[in-house]
Amino acid sequence: MNLTAAARILLKNRYLLPEETPENLFSRVADAVDTPRSKDFLHVMKDLLFIPNSPTLMNAGTPIGQLSACFVLPVEDSLQGIFSTLATMALIHQSGGGTGFSFSHIRPAGDPVSSTCGAASGPLPFIRVFDEATNAVKQGGKRRGANMAVLNSSPPSYQPIPAHITVASLLTPAHQRLAFIPSTKFHSRKFQLN
């Protein structure tokens, strides 16, 4: 197997179990897949023609066993629904998966909340809560989790971003993106954090 020094460092830092070599990693993954073509799969990996996703490399052949990389979770318009989804997100990140959400069902800021006779805070504060929870839970204990948050830019969930708030203050990690999906009534606004 012809791995560069950088590839060996990456494997050691993110995917290898204690005392495991890259060759052992690929064998562990091929054995866990357990198909009639496991030997072919092993050779494809060792020849670097195909490398499975991160959760497969981290979890195959371990008690965690979670091999999927992407999960889409519902975000309901209630505190119980929002924080139930947040708890599920944390567990998915813990096992190495990434998550995507639509925050478009959360009522806009200022809308009445009948149970408290108060006003809703809108989706943006909850996006920040999800972002901070992601900071706290590393994917598979190895790296920061990955999220995709969607917020429709048409009423009722659209919240214009006040001019005094920078996009960078909405989501702090430089590698995250925040995009507003265009509608027929509003102009498309897309922001990239650097």
C-alpha positions as CSV (number, residue, x, y, z in Angstrom):
1,M,0.0,0.0,0.0
2,N,1.5,3.3,-1.1
3,L,0.4,5.9,1.4
4,T,2.0,9.3,1.7
5,A,3.3,10.5,5.1
6,A,0.4,13.0,5.3
7,A,-2.1,10.2,4.6
8,R,-0.6,8.1,7.4
9,I,-0.8,11.0,9.8
10,L,-4.4,11.6,8.9
11,L,-5.3,7.9,9.4
12,K,-3.5,7.8,12.7
13,N,-5.2,11.0,14.0
14,R,-8.7,10.2,12.8
15,Y,-9.3,6.6,12.0
16,L,-6.9,4.0,13.4
17,L,-7.8,2.2,16.6
18,P,-5.0,2.0,19.2
19,E,-2.1,-0.2,17.9
20,E,-3.8,-0.5,14.5
21,T,-2.0,-0.1,11.2
22,P,-3.5,1.2,7.9
23,E,-3.5,-2.4,6.6
24,N,-5.4,-3.5,9.8
25,L,-7.9,-0.7,9.3
26,F,-8.7,-1.8,5.8
27,S,-9.0,-5.4,6.9
28,R,-11.3,-4.4,9.8
29,V,-13.6,-2.5,7.5
30,A,-13.7,-5.2,4.8
31,D,-14.4,-7.9,7.5
32,A,-17.2,-5.7,9.0
33,V,-18.9,-5.2,5.6
34,D,-19.0,-9.1,5.4
35,T,-20.1,-9.7,1.9
36,P,-19.1,-12.5,-0.5
37,R,-16.8,-9.9,-2.1
38,S,-15.1,-8.7,1.1
39,K,-11.7,-9.7,-0.3
40,D,-12.3,-7.7,-3.4
41,F,-13.4,-4.7,-1.3
42,L,-10.2,-5.1,0.8
43,H,-8.0,-5.0,-2.4
44,V,-9.9,-1.9,-3.8
45,M,-9.2,-0.1,-0.5
46,K,-5.5,-1.2,-0.3
47,D,-5.0,-0.1,-3.9
48,L,-6.6,3.3,-2.9
49,L,-9.2,3.0,-5.6
50,F,-12.0,3.5,-3.1
51,I,-12.0,4.7,0.5
52,P,-15.2,4.5,2.5
53,N,-16.7,7.5,4.4
54,S,-15.3,8.6,7.8
55,P,-18.0,6.8,9.9
56,T,-17.2,3.5,8.2
57,L,-13.5,3.9,8.7
58,M,-14.0,4.9,12.4
59,N,-16.8,2.5,13.3
60,A,-16.7,-0.6,11.1
61,G,-15.9,-3.7,13.2
62,T,-16.4,-1.8,16.5
63,P,-19.3,-1.9,19.0
64,I,-20.6,1.5,17.6
65,G,-21.1,0.0,14.2
66,Q,-22.7,3.2,12.7
67,L,-21.5,3.5,9.1
68,S,-23.8,6.2,7.7
69,A,-22.4,9.7,7.1
70,C,-25.4,11.9,6.6
71,F,-28.7,12.2,8.5
72,V,-31.6,14.6,7.9
73,L,-33.6,15.4,11.0
74,P,-36.9,17.2,11.5
75,V,-37.0,20.4,13.5
76,E,-40.5,20.9,14.9
77,D,-41.9,24.2,16.1
78,S,-41.9,23.4,19.9
79,L,-39.2,23.5,22.5
80,Q,-39.6,19.7,23.1
81,G,-39.3,19.0,19.3
82,I,-36.3,21.4,18.9
83,F,-34.3,20.0,21.8
84,S,-35.3,16.4,21.1
85,T,-33.7,16.9,17.6
86,L,-30.7,18.6,19.3
87,A,-30.2,15.5,21.5
88,T,-30.4,13.2,18.4
89,M,-27.9,15.4,16.6
90,A,-25.4,15.1,19.4
91,L,-25.7,11.3,19.4
92,I,-25.2,11.1,15.7
93,H,-22.2,13.4,15.9
94,Q,-20.8,11.2,18.7
95,S,-20.8,8.2,16.4
96,G,-19.2,10.1,13.5
97,G,-22.3,11.2,11.4
98,G,-23.2,14.6,10.1
99,T,-26.7,16.2,10.2
100,G,-28.9,18.4,8.2
101,F,-32.0,20.4,9.3
102,S,-34.7,22.7,8.0
103,F,-35.4,25.4,10.5
104,S,-38.2,26.8,8.2
105,H,-41.0,25.3,10.4
106,I,-40.0,27.3,13.4
107,R,-42.3,30.3,13.8
108,P,-40.9,33.7,13.1
109,A,-39.5,36.0,15.8
110,G,-42.2,37.9,17.5
111,D,-45.0,35.5,16.8
112,P,-47.2,34.8,19.8
113,V,-46.5,31.7,22.0
114,S,-49.9,30.8,23.5
115,S,-48.5,28.6,26.3
116,T,-46.4,31.4,27.8
117,C,-48.3,34.4,26.5
118,G,-44.9,35.5,25.2
119,A,-43.2,35.9,21.8
120,A,-41.2,33.4,19.8
121,S,-37.5,34.0,19.3
122,G,-37.6,32.7,15.7
123,P,-35.2,30.2,14.1
124,L,-31.9,32.1,14.1
125,P,-31.3,31.7,17.9
126,F,-32.0,28.0,17.6
127,I,-29.5,27.7,14.7
128,R,-26.9,29.2,17.1
129,V,-27.9,26.7,19.8
130,F,-27.3,23.8,17.3
131,D,-24.0,25.3,16.3
132,E,-22.8,25.6,19.9
133,A,-23.9,22.0,20.7
134,T,-21.9,20.9,17.6
135,N,-18.8,22.7,19.0
136,A,-19.2,20.6,22.2
137,V,-19.6,17.2,20.6
138,K,-16.8,15.9,18.3
139,Q,-17.7,13.6,15.4
140,G,-16.6,10.2,16.5
141,G,-14.5,11.9,19.2
142,K,-12.2,13.0,16.4
143,R,-13.3,16.2,14.8
144,R,-16.0,18.9,14.9
145,G,-19.4,17.8,13.7
146,A,-20.8,18.8,10.4
147,N,-24.2,20.4,10.0
148,M,-26.3,21.8,7.2
149,A,-29.0,24.3,8.3
150,V,-31.7,25.4,5.8
151,L,-34.0,28.4,6.4
152,N,-36.5,29.2,3.7
153,S,-36.3,32.9,2.7
154,S,-40.0,33.3,2.0
155,P,-42.6,34.0,4.7
156,P,-43.4,32.9,7.3
157,S,-39.9,31.7,8.5
158,Y,-37.9,34.4,6.7
159,Q,-36.0,36.7,9.1
160,P,-34.0,39.5,7.5
161,I,-30.6,39.8,9.1
162,P,-30.2,43.3,10.6
163,A,-27.4,45.3,9.1
164,H,-25.5,45.6,12.4
165,I,-25.2,41.8,12.7
166,T,-22.4,40.2,10.7
167,V,-22.9,36.8,9.1
168,A,-19.8,35.7,10.9
169,S,-21.6,36.2,14.2
170,L,-24.4,33.9,13.2
171,L,-22.2,30.8,12.9
172,T,-18.7,31.0,14.1
173,P,-16.7,28.2,12.5
174,A,-15.0,29.3,9.4
175,H,-15.9,26.2,7.5
176,Q,-19.6,26.5,7.9
177,R,-21.9,28.1,5.3
178,L,-25.2,29.9,5.7
179,A,-27.4,30.3,2.7
180,F,-30.8,31.8,2.2
181,I,-32.8,30.0,-0.5
182,P,-34.4,32.4,-3.0
183,S,-38.1,32.7,-3.4
184,T,-40.2,34.5,-6.0
185,K,-40.7,37.5,-3.7
186,F,-37.2,38.0,-2.3
187,H,-33.8,38.3,-3.8
188,S,-31.4,35.4,-3.2
189,R,-28.8,36.2,-0.6
190,K,-25.8,33.9,-0.1
191,F,-23.1,34.4,2.4
192,Q,-19.8,32.6,2.7
193,L,-17.8,32.6,5.9
194,N,-14.1,32.8,5.4
